[in-house]
Amino acid sequence: MKRRERTRQLIELGGLVAKADLVELTGDDRAVILGLLVEAAATLRSEARERQLTLWRRRGKRAFADDLSADATSRP
């Protein structure tokens, strides 16, 4: 059961990378994508952690909301 949950989590995280257009924007350069994630992790280890989490959370919620709006308007 744990393995299934882990697999599902990894698939969902990969979906977020795709949803953020990182695959296309980087030309599917996985070193660049990993570099972006390592940079984000470094920021989360810094004093700017809480401020950055707040900013990223807002942007993420907005992106999810925009996605839902786009889905709703594209349905017949």
LINGIPE-V454456 format. One record per helix or strand of 3 or more residues. SS is the DSSP state (H for helix, E for strand). FROM is the first residue (numbers start at 0). LEN is the number of residues. If there is no record, write none. Layout:
ss=SS from=FROM len=LEN
ss=SS from=FROM len=LEN
//
This chain:
ss=H from=1 len=18
ss=H from=21 len=4
ss=H from=29 len=15
ss=H from=48 len=26
//
